[in-house]
Amino acid sequence: MGRQPGAGVLVVGRRVPHGALPSPIIDSFCLRVVRAMRCRLDGEYGAVHRVCGTYILQFSPGPLETKRMAVRLEQDLWYGFLVDVDVYDGVIPVTRHSLGLPPRSCYVCGSPSKECVVKSRHSRPRTIVKIWISLIGRAILHRARPNGKMRGENSSES
């Protein structure tokens, strides 16, 4: 994939440890995020390439705005915490810090996740249990309130 001048690169992949969730499930979440990012980029992207379960696409809007969109998706989608959306300006990563945001938090303790991964603070089984508990809880809430409203609520009522 040749890099276009002024284009950034978006990489969508799993954030969960391998084996924590069946691959088809996490792959479907990643693909949904790619589709949502393509809608938000509004045609300002190139072809999507899939490499070993990771999706890569080029985009032309500014990398900071694209990272803002990616962070919003990770926060807004009920399964967004399972997906990692990285944005690069060429080979330079655009970080949450560059947007003035705190680092992603650990599934288990809420500390910056990078610290927990580097120091191997939590066992794999404990991490996987926390991921499943969070996923099930979020899925139940999403089914009860798909757009922030309880089923049967009328959007015109205050």
C-alpha positions as CSV (number, residue, x, y, z in Angstrom):
1,M,0.0,0.0,0.0
2,G,1.8,3.2,-1.1
3,R,1.4,6.2,1.1
4,Q,-0.3,9.2,-0.5
5,P,1.1,12.6,0.3
6,G,-0.9,14.2,3.2
7,A,-2.6,10.9,4.0
8,G,-2.6,9.2,7.4
9,V,-3.0,5.6,8.3
10,L,-5.7,4.1,10.5
11,V,-5.2,0.7,12.1
12,V,-8.0,-1.2,13.8
13,G,-7.3,-4.3,15.7
14,R,-8.1,-6.2,18.9
15,R,-7.3,-4.8,22.3
16,V,-8.0,-8.0,24.1
17,P,-5.5,-10.8,24.7
18,H,-5.7,-13.6,22.1
19,G,-8.1,-16.2,23.3
20,A,-10.1,-13.9,25.5
21,L,-12.9,-13.9,23.0
22,P,-13.6,-16.1,20.0
23,S,-11.8,-14.6,17.0
24,P,-15.0,-14.3,14.9
25,I,-16.6,-12.1,17.6
26,I,-13.7,-9.7,18.0
27,D,-13.2,-9.6,14.2
28,S,-16.8,-8.6,13.7
29,F,-16.3,-5.8,16.3
30,C,-13.2,-4.6,14.5
31,L,-15.0,-4.7,11.1
32,R,-17.9,-2.7,12.6
33,V,-15.5,-0.1,13.8
34,V,-13.9,0.1,10.4
35,R,-17.3,0.7,8.8
36,A,-18.2,3.3,11.3
37,M,-14.8,5.1,10.7
38,R,-15.4,5.0,7.0
39,C,-18.8,6.7,7.5
40,R,-17.2,9.3,9.7
41,L,-14.4,9.9,7.2
42,D,-17.1,10.5,4.6
43,G,-15.3,9.2,1.5
44,E,-11.9,10.6,2.5
45,Y,-10.2,7.2,2.8
46,G,-8.5,4.6,0.6
47,A,-9.0,0.9,0.3
48,V,-9.3,-1.2,3.4
49,H,-6.6,-3.9,3.8
50,R,-6.9,-6.8,6.2
51,V,-3.7,-8.3,7.6
52,C,-3.8,-11.0,10.2
53,G,-7.1,-9.8,11.8
54,T,-6.0,-6.1,11.7
55,Y,-7.6,-3.6,9.3
56,I,-5.6,-0.8,7.7
57,L,-6.8,2.1,5.7
58,Q,-5.4,5.4,4.5
59,F,-7.3,8.6,5.2
60,S,-6.9,12.2,4.1
61,P,-8.4,14.4,6.9
62,G,-6.0,15.6,9.5
63,P,-4.6,12.9,11.8
64,L,-5.7,14.7,15.0
65,E,-9.3,15.0,13.9
66,T,-9.2,11.3,12.9
67,K,-7.8,10.3,16.3
68,R,-10.6,12.3,17.9
69,M,-13.2,10.3,15.9
70,A,-11.5,7.1,16.8
71,V,-11.5,7.8,20.5
72,R,-15.2,8.8,20.4
73,L,-16.0,5.5,18.7
74,E,-14.0,3.5,21.3
75,Q,-16.0,5.3,24.0
76,D,-19.4,5.4,22.3
77,L,-19.8,1.8,21.1
78,W,-20.8,-0.7,23.7
79,Y,-18.0,-3.0,22.5
80,G,-15.5,-0.2,21.8
81,F,-13.3,-1.0,24.8
82,L,-12.4,-4.3,23.1
83,V,-11.1,-2.6,19.9
84,D,-7.9,-0.6,19.5
85,V,-8.0,2.1,16.9
86,D,-4.5,3.6,16.2
87,V,-3.9,6.6,14.0
88,Y,-0.6,7.4,12.4
89,D,0.7,10.5,10.6
90,G,3.1,8.7,8.4
91,V,5.0,6.5,10.8
92,I,4.4,8.7,13.8
93,P,1.6,7.6,16.1
94,V,-1.1,10.1,17.1
95,T,-1.6,9.4,20.8
96,R,-4.5,10.2,23.2
97,H,-1.9,12.4,25.0
98,S,-1.6,14.6,21.8
99,L,-5.4,15.3,22.2
100,G,-5.0,16.1,25.9
101,L,-6.7,12.9,26.9
102,P,-5.6,10.4,29.6
103,P,-4.1,7.1,28.6
104,R,-6.5,4.1,28.2
105,S,-7.2,2.4,31.5
106,C,-6.6,-1.2,32.5
107,Y,-9.6,-3.6,32.4
108,V,-8.8,-4.8,35.9
109,C,-7.7,-1.9,38.0
110,G,-8.3,1.3,36.0
111,S,-4.6,2.4,36.0
112,P,-3.0,3.3,32.7
113,S,-3.2,0.0,30.8
114,K,0.3,0.3,29.4
115,E,1.8,0.2,32.9
116,C,-0.2,-2.9,33.8
117,V,0.8,-4.7,30.5
118,V,4.5,-3.8,30.9
119,K,4.7,-4.8,34.5
120,S,2.4,-7.9,34.1
121,R,0.4,-6.7,37.1
122,H,-2.7,-9.0,36.4
123,S,-3.0,-12.6,35.6
124,R,-4.4,-13.5,32.2
125,P,-7.4,-15.4,33.7
126,R,-8.3,-12.4,35.9
127,T,-8.1,-10.0,32.9
128,I,-10.3,-12.3,30.8
129,V,-12.9,-12.6,33.6
130,K,-13.0,-8.8,33.9
131,I,-13.4,-8.4,30.1
132,W,-16.3,-10.9,30.0
133,I,-18.0,-9.3,33.0
134,S,-17.7,-5.8,31.4
135,L,-18.8,-7.1,27.9
136,I,-21.9,-8.9,29.3
137,G,-22.8,-5.9,31.4
138,R,-22.5,-3.5,28.5
139,A,-24.4,-5.8,26.1
140,I,-27.3,-6.0,28.6
141,L,-27.3,-2.2,29.0
142,H,-27.1,-1.7,25.3
143,R,-30.1,-4.0,24.7
144,A,-32.1,-2.2,27.4
145,R,-31.0,1.3,26.2
146,P,-29.7,1.1,22.7
147,N,-29.6,4.9,22.2
148,G,-29.4,5.9,25.8
149,K,-33.1,5.4,26.3
150,M,-35.0,2.5,27.9
151,R,-37.0,0.4,25.4
152,G,-40.4,1.9,24.8
153,E,-39.4,5.4,25.8
154,N,-40.6,8.1,23.4
155,S,-37.9,10.4,22.3
156,S,-40.3,13.4,22.4
157,E,-40.9,12.9,26.1
158,S,-38.6,14.8,28.5
